[in-house]
């Protein structure tokens, strides 16, 4: 290599060549060189130019690149900037294969983007006159290379030099070797830079040996070895800044590292350097295995030895530390807590003691409830403050979780049960028995018609032999008779009393007695009910306590019970807080407080559909909720088929006129409203539009005339005629009692056998209507959705008509299940009437989608419509074309 002392008087010019890699940097100044170079420089005294020759030192570009990058001197900064830009293009992969003018294979810089083109112009403008005074050869007239041409030629030559190496690519790969050395503090870390040959990976040389690039090194790594080193350092420094210090210590090729830098290198620096083409080599035992800290608790005395785990136990919070999957001893934990450096020698290796670890280890005195610990064991995380911590369950709690996740052991039904349980019902009994024996409670959330009642009866008989104590069944008033009849049918030896009516009392309760009470009685007589030590409390149609702030929900929580079971086909109708309300009764504390649940779980799931929150909720809830559907493979063969059909009907002119007027009037008010007022106005709009779609008389509060005014009514009568002509029976559901009365009047005028059930009918009259329908005396049964959606067995029906749609498909399905139940032997056809071009048509697809979230974690919010923007709401409700 030619060495020239560069001073303030040093000048240089790049001389292109063919191929580009043979280009040279001609340098002249204080020290004359052996090679004359002709230049054409500006001349004074009226002359435009003058020819001159300079005695220059000619440096191959491979030698010039490292010097220009490392120490250009004050007079060559522009050429240094130009070379740096060329190297940057190579680092960014901006180089292409090409052929020189003499048809020699080469590389050139490119393609250039707009920023590169602008930089090219700026560099050319910055070159001094002597830097572009090179004449073009072979021309009679003197013409000079343009500054842009020389800079571009330099870039091409740089690419051709750097990309071409011994292995047909970059000749070497940079390495950073981390070493541990003795120091006054015990140990210190250093990083040693080296190059590894791409052609022969066994060839490695430290950067300190590259100074001056001896001939032996050049033979092994190529002529551009110094450039390779500088390029690798520049690229690596961009990925991990401390490596840039080696540029200032090129003579030694190493840098001292403090503990934080080593930790940074362990955490992410190594990966960033690897992506930049720099290998990081660690000494033995320096894998940097982090110490894992998991929250844990002391074993609950109640759960030790396989006993009952009490949700109300207060457990002591503690930390469990592990290294490589092995739990640390107390002495090792103490050493980590007292460590003053982030890297500690432990078990023959260097480990990281994170700065926050000592603070965590000092966290003592905190307590955790048994319910919180159980939830943490199910999800693997315990929330402490605003932090989610990995959780390590103690053996007793871990064993409980294993039991909950495993299939329940089979339980033989009591001999007193006067029924044969289907396989899935036996599985339900086993699950209920295990959950109640553990004192954890649960939700039996089978679809309507799958036999939740008989499973609860079987559970009462099973528990009677293990733990004497009366059972309290809470249910809607309409189901009191049903429960009484079912116990009399399937468990005739069990004493049953109704705690209802003016003469109700709980005197002389037998140990295995069943008490039936309504939610209304619960609100009034909770104090009396609380005087009994109930062995089991069951809440039927538990969606009645879905509002956690209601009086019913609060009073239910105050009833003492050894075990609690909720029965419901719809554990969530509108919001996930309904699921919280039911589970917080069956398994108190499992989902935390209502405020915490709403903020950290319900909101991310309902609004954001956050997958992590969905999975965390599902993992917590799954063991405590047994959900079986009629479509399940083990159940479907035992059920009759069900066919569902949507029937789209046109509006009459009167309906269309009313519809457009209501939309126009309400949207104007909605746009001017905010908050609760806006939500109320939106709900008013939806209600009025649905009434218009049903029948103008319903919206106008008229008793008639009825015929010829509604497209739905016309389609309904046509469908009804076909059904009755075939001798079939039909259930007709509407959420509006007024609409049912209009239909009753119309059908009575036509002489059709019809009866109407609403919430105003007393229980005895209700039972008589059910019996009349089941006998076939009144084949058309009109039912308001709320009154007829639960507690009825109407298996004679072969058709179900939903005259209008309920906003919640789960509630609609409950109504359909009055006919689609176990015990029938004919298929059921379900018909839904939908007004074309209205919000009913648009919302039909949304109702199908609303079942999705319930499938994920058994829940969904359904007042989403009130949260729509004005434009979105307009698009939903405006009268349009069908489809």
C-alpha angles and dihedrals in degrees: 000000000000112000119204127177107236114214137169090277095051115118130185143188130191114236112202121217142185112277096032094232090067091063115121140204111235110208126187137168135099094000113058114225132215097244122076114216122191116225134181110216134178113271132209133218095061096310118121097212145351134213118233140164127221128198101235140183108232115215122191108238091243087062095040097052097066092046094048091048097044106034115359096163124224096287098052102045092116092055088045090054091048093050090045090054090050092050089049090056090054092048090052091051092249098147133106136194114255145159122243124230088270091052094254118149111251145147127249135190117260176241093331122205126211093272091051091050091050091049090050091056093046093051092048091051090051096054114107117238095259090053092068101029093111113126121222110252125234096032126117092211119058113254126166132219108257116242091243090052093052094048091047090048089051090053092050091048091048090053092046091051099044101039093047109077140149091279095044091263138049104340101222144022122224119238131195112202115197115212133187114220135181116259142166088272092051100265142013136191130233135180118218118199120217141163124235118201115245090208094050114018090195089068109089127161129182117241090243089065092054095069107122089004099248117223092253090056092047091052090054100041106021134256094288096058096124090049089051090054094049093045091050092049093049092049093045093048089058090056097041116016100208090067088068089073089073088067086067092045101044091140093065099026093212141094135203114241127208121216094261091054091050090050089048089051090050095047102048112326094089092055093047091049092047089054087052092052098260119127118214117209120197128201118246113285091019099107087123094229105191123229108247116220119199129179116240141164137223113264115271112246088220093058097041114112093016096296126145114298109228116215091206096055114121109226127194115246117230140163126248115200125195138179120201090349094307121113114241122237122245090254091054091047089052091050091053093047090053096043114122094193128062091232120063132180106236132160092352096308142079113258133183120246102194115223092242092052095083091050090050092050090055091057101107135149096047118134130205127200120237089246092054091048091049092051090048092051090052095049099030091234135093120198112223112179106317094332128098108216128192108251129217111196118217114244096263093051092041089055091052091052090051089054092049094050095045121081111271116259113254117270120200113226115247116265089239091067107105096206143068111241119220115238094260090048090053088051088051091052091050091050093048091048093052095046094048093044089054089051091237103113125208150203120256100204103176120155116264113280097028094106110260089158096058091045090055091048089052089049092053090052091047094050093045089072094046105038119012114219136119122266123230117206116193117194144145115287092251091062100051092093092045093055092046092051093045093053090047089051102043103024106024094164094060113097110235129187134180113232091202138102132038097304099048118142141153099221119144097006113188118228093248098035123131119220119200117204136163128236088247091057089047090059092049102036105030091126092057093046090049092061091073124083095226118203091201135008118195124191110203119201084013092187083087087078095042092116103079092198096053122110090240093056093046094049092046090058090057095059109102115231139163089215135014129202128181121204119200140136090208111042087172123032103160115353139016089242085074089062089048091052094054096041093046086061098045095038108016117212097009094117096033124234121339093245092050093045093049093049102041104030115013096047097048091046100044100037105027101025085224107192095208092053091046092053093045091052093045092050090052098043102037098082092049099048124064108198121183125171132198088243093059111118093239093050108034095074089059094054133072119251122264126205120197124199131181113213115200115205131185125244120245119239090258092052093048092050093049091044095054093045093052092047092050095047097045097043090056090054093043092055089056095045132084139193119345092358091057093048090051092049091050092051089048090053093050093048094050093047092051090050091051090050089053098047136320090233090062093053093043092047090237128150093212175141092315110172123091097013104090132054090205093053091051092050091044093054092048092051092045092052091055093048095049093044088059091051094247131143125232140197115211116199130194130162089222122077090196090058091049089054091051090052092046091053092048095048093044089053087055091050096245120152103250139154132188129217120194135163090265094068116102119240095255093052089046091055091048092053091049091050091047091052093046090052090052095244093125110026094180112068117183113199134179106233097239095045095044101031096087141030099024130114108203102159094153090076115101094178133045121193121195101199091188132015124251116222090235116061091199091062090046090051090052089057092049088051090067085080102023098070141126111276100048123105103198131072122257125227117207119201125192120194113215126181110232121240093011136103087272091067093046094046094051091079091045091054090056091050092049089070090066099076091045087057090054101049103349098263151077140175114244107184087081090120092068089056094057118115119249091259093047091048091049091052090050100050106029116111109253144153119304115266 
